[in-house]
């Protein structure tokens, strides 16, 4: 279908499956890889990008709500906590990359003449 659609659907799947520690990001990456198609490399790219989008959105939302609750002190706490959260969320992105590569390999390159 498309890389952007795969990233969006992988992100939505990551929102719903993020409570499962390791399997959730891998499954969300597989969703992104299957929808993006184009082989393992394109699926890995879609899975990684969906993990990055999810991590960035989570950090922005946490900074916003922490700032609302505690003012400047909350902003500073969210900023420094956001750095650690970014590092922890990169593991989700890497697991999404692995799942995306698996999903893309399952679907294949879609350059078959009979499609």
C-alpha positions, 0 to 999 in steps of 0.5 A, a space after each residue: 500500500 504505502 510506507 506512510 500508511 504502514 507507519 500510521 497503522 504501525 503507530 496505532 497498533 503500537 498504541 494498543 499493544 504497548 502494554 505487552 513488554 517485548 512482543 507488543 512493539 514487535 507485533 506493531 512493527 510487523 503490522 507496519 511491515 506487512 502494510 508497507 510491503 516492499 520486502 524486509 528493508 522497507 518493512 524494517 523502515 516502516 516499523 522503525 519509523 512507527 516506533 519513533 513517531 510513537 516515542 516522540 508523541 509520548 514524550 511530547 504528551 508527558 511534557 505537556 501534562 507534567 507542565 500543566 500539573 507542576 509548572 516550571 519544576 514539572 517542565 524541568 522534570 519532564 525535560 530530563 525525564 524525557 531524555 531517559 524516556 527517549 532512550 527507553 523508547 528507542 528500544 521500542 523503535 528497534 523492536 519495531 524495526 525487527 518486527 517490520 523486517 519480519 512482516 516485510 519478509 512475510 509479504 515479500 517485495 510485491 513486484 510479482 508480475 501477476 499482482 
